[in-house]
Amino acid sequence: MSQIVLLHGWGYDASLWDAVRARLSVDTATIDLGFYGAVPPAPTFAEPVIAVGHSLGVLWWLTQTNIRWTKLLAINGFPRFTETTDYAPAIAPRVLSRMQQQFARDPATVLTDFHARCGGHAPTGTPNTKHLTAGLDWLAQWDGRATLATRRADVIALASTHDPIVPAAMSAMAFGSVESIDAQGHLLPVTHPELCAQWIERLTA
């Protein structure tokens, strides 16, 4: 069976998946993007993996080339974050630009506000502002739509009906077919770990 690899989104770390991993009957690995504390070494996998991403983690899977994947479970995710003339509705570039400017001045306040908007859950480590700044740049620049277009049959998207970060209309536009979960917030791995675990188990069947 392929290795299952979980990747968190911006403003979080691998602990986002703790409740999900506790409910799985299969072994998993995590990737940590270094938004808190020291940056871990990048993992390597000899064989293609089953990828699971949350938020920015979905975009990372769709744009990276170092780790091959056979299936992708996209949770509260997107193939692109900001709106363009051919990608709407999505997040207005000026909204992200304002967040980047505010983060440069006062990262602690921006993180606190972001975690509150997501649903209140926050990591306990020390923020790595350098890597968090890089993550905001990724949100502004990266575009995984080309990969999604060629791999759509391999991608399952889960979305919250009331997600303040990635609105339901954006999810439907981006993925076409979405498994909508009646939930508040942007943190299905935290608020609905059992459901996320069930979808991961289905990918391994």
C-alpha positions as CSV (number, residue, x, y, z in Angstrom):
1,M,0.0,0.0,0.0
2,S,1.2,3.5,-0.8
3,Q,2.4,5.7,2.1
4,I,-0.1,8.2,3.3
5,V,1.5,11.7,3.7
6,L,-0.3,14.6,5.5
7,L,0.6,18.2,4.9
8,H,-0.8,21.2,6.9
9,G,-1.7,24.7,5.7
10,W,-0.4,28.2,6.4
11,G,-0.1,29.2,10.1
12,Y,-0.1,25.6,11.3
13,D,2.3,22.7,11.8
14,A,2.1,18.9,11.6
15,S,0.2,18.8,14.9
16,L,-2.9,19.8,13.0
17,W,-3.3,16.1,12.1
18,D,-2.9,14.7,15.6
19,A,-6.6,13.9,16.1
20,V,-7.0,12.5,12.6
21,R,-3.9,10.3,12.9
22,A,-5.2,8.9,16.2
23,R,-8.3,7.7,14.4
24,L,-6.6,5.9,11.5
25,S,-5.9,2.2,11.3
26,V,-3.1,2.8,8.8
27,D,0.3,4.4,9.3
28,T,0.9,7.9,8.1
29,A,3.8,10.3,7.7
30,T,3.7,14.1,7.9
31,I,5.5,17.0,6.2
32,D,6.1,20.1,8.2
33,L,6.7,23.4,6.3
34,G,8.6,25.0,9.2
35,F,6.1,27.7,10.1
36,Y,6.9,27.0,13.8
37,G,10.4,26.4,15.3
38,A,13.2,25.0,13.3
39,V,12.6,23.8,9.8
40,P,12.6,20.0,9.6
41,P,14.6,18.3,6.8
42,A,12.5,17.6,3.7
43,P,11.3,14.0,3.6
44,T,11.9,11.6,0.7
45,F,9.7,8.7,-0.4
46,A,10.9,6.0,-2.8
47,E,7.4,5.3,-4.1
48,P,4.4,7.5,-5.0
49,V,2.4,8.4,-2.0
50,I,-1.3,9.1,-1.2
51,A,-1.3,12.8,-0.5
52,V,-3.5,14.6,2.0
53,G,-3.4,18.4,2.2
54,H,-5.1,21.1,4.2
55,S,-5.5,24.6,2.8
56,L,-2.1,25.8,1.5
57,G,-1.0,22.1,1.8
58,V,-3.3,21.3,-1.1
59,L,-1.7,24.0,-3.3
60,W,1.8,22.7,-2.2
61,W,0.9,19.2,-3.4
62,L,-0.4,20.5,-6.8
63,T,2.7,22.6,-7.5
64,Q,5.6,20.5,-6.1
65,T,7.4,17.9,-8.2
66,N,9.8,16.2,-5.7
67,I,7.2,13.8,-4.3
68,R,5.0,11.9,-6.6
69,W,1.4,11.1,-5.6
70,T,-1.3,8.8,-6.8
71,K,-4.3,10.3,-5.1
72,L,-4.9,13.6,-3.3
73,L,-7.4,14.4,-0.6
74,A,-7.9,18.2,-0.6
75,I,-9.3,19.5,2.7
76,N,-10.4,23.1,2.9
77,G,-8.0,23.6,0.0
78,F,-7.6,25.3,-3.4
79,P,-5.5,25.0,-6.6
80,R,-4.9,28.8,-6.5
81,F,-5.6,31.3,-3.7
82,T,-6.1,34.6,-5.3
83,E,-8.6,35.7,-7.9
84,T,-7.8,36.3,-11.6
85,T,-9.9,37.2,-14.6
86,D,-10.3,33.5,-15.3
87,Y,-10.5,32.3,-11.7
88,A,-13.3,33.7,-9.7
89,P,-14.8,33.9,-7.1
90,A,-11.6,33.7,-5.0
91,I,-9.6,35.9,-2.7
92,A,-8.9,39.4,-4.0
93,P,-5.2,40.0,-4.4
94,R,-5.5,43.2,-2.4
95,V,-6.7,41.3,0.6
96,L,-3.7,39.0,0.6
97,S,-1.4,42.0,-0.1
98,R,-2.8,43.8,2.9
99,M,-2.2,40.7,5.1
100,Q,1.4,40.5,3.9
101,Q,2.0,44.1,4.8
102,Q,0.4,43.7,8.2
103,F,2.4,40.6,8.9
104,A,5.6,42.4,8.1
105,R,4.7,45.0,10.8
106,D,3.0,42.8,13.4
107,P,3.2,39.0,12.8
108,A,1.9,38.1,16.2
109,T,-1.4,40.0,15.8
110,V,-1.9,38.7,12.2
111,L,-1.4,35.1,13.4
112,T,-3.8,35.5,16.4
113,D,-6.5,37.0,14.1
114,F,-6.0,34.3,11.5
115,H,-6.3,31.5,14.0
116,A,-9.4,33.1,15.4
117,R,-11.0,33.3,12.0
118,C,-10.0,29.7,11.2
119,G,-11.8,28.4,14.3
120,G,-9.6,29.1,17.3
121,H,-7.1,26.3,17.1
122,A,-3.4,27.4,17.1
123,P,0.0,25.6,17.3
124,T,1.9,25.9,20.6
125,G,5.4,26.4,19.1
126,T,7.4,29.6,18.3
127,P,6.4,31.1,15.0
128,N,9.1,31.2,12.3
129,T,8.3,34.5,10.7
130,K,10.7,34.0,7.8
131,H,9.0,30.8,6.7
132,L,5.5,32.2,7.4
133,T,6.4,35.2,5.2
134,A,7.5,32.8,2.5
135,G,4.2,30.9,2.9
136,L,2.3,34.1,2.2
137,D,4.3,34.6,-0.9
138,W,3.4,31.1,-2.0
139,L,-0.3,32.0,-1.6
140,A,0.2,35.0,-3.8
141,Q,2.3,33.3,-6.5
142,W,1.6,29.6,-6.8
143,D,-1.0,28.2,-9.2
144,G,-1.7,24.5,-9.4
145,R,-4.6,24.6,-11.8
146,A,-2.7,22.9,-14.6
147,T,-1.9,19.9,-12.5
148,L,-5.5,19.7,-11.2
149,A,-6.8,19.8,-14.8
150,T,-4.8,16.8,-15.7
151,R,-5.2,14.9,-12.4
152,R,-8.8,15.8,-11.5
153,A,-9.9,12.1,-11.4
154,D,-7.2,11.5,-8.7
155,V,-8.4,14.4,-6.5
156,I,-11.2,14.4,-3.8
157,A,-12.1,17.8,-2.4
158,L,-13.7,18.3,1.1
159,A,-15.0,21.7,1.9
160,S,-16.8,23.3,4.9
161,T,-20.1,25.0,4.1
162,H,-19.2,28.0,6.2
163,D,-15.4,28.4,5.7
164,P,-14.3,32.1,6.3
165,I,-11.0,31.5,4.6
166,V,-12.1,29.5,1.5
167,P,-15.7,30.3,0.9
168,A,-17.9,27.5,-0.4
169,A,-18.4,29.2,-3.8
170,M,-14.6,29.4,-4.2
171,S,-14.3,25.6,-3.5
172,A,-17.1,24.8,-6.0
173,M,-15.5,27.0,-8.7
174,A,-12.0,25.6,-8.1
175,F,-12.8,21.9,-8.0
176,G,-16.1,21.5,-9.7
177,S,-17.1,18.5,-7.7
178,V,-16.8,19.0,-3.9
179,E,-17.8,16.9,-0.9
180,S,-19.5,19.7,1.2
181,I,-19.4,19.2,5.0
182,D,-21.9,21.1,7.1
183,A,-19.3,22.8,9.3
184,Q,-18.1,26.2,10.5
185,G,-14.5,27.3,10.2
186,H,-11.5,26.3,8.2
187,L,-10.2,23.4,10.2
188,L,-11.9,20.1,9.3
189,P,-9.0,18.0,10.5
190,V,-9.5,19.6,14.0
191,T,-13.3,19.9,14.1
192,H,-14.2,16.7,12.1
193,P,-11.2,14.4,12.6
194,E,-13.3,11.2,12.4
195,L,-14.8,12.2,9.0
196,C,-11.3,13.2,7.7
197,A,-10.0,9.8,8.8
198,Q,-12.8,8.0,7.1
199,W,-12.0,9.7,3.8
200,I,-8.3,8.9,4.1
201,E,-9.2,5.3,4.8
202,R,-11.3,5.2,1.6
203,L,-8.3,6.3,-0.4
204,T,-6.4,3.2,0.8
205,A,-9.2,0.8,0.0
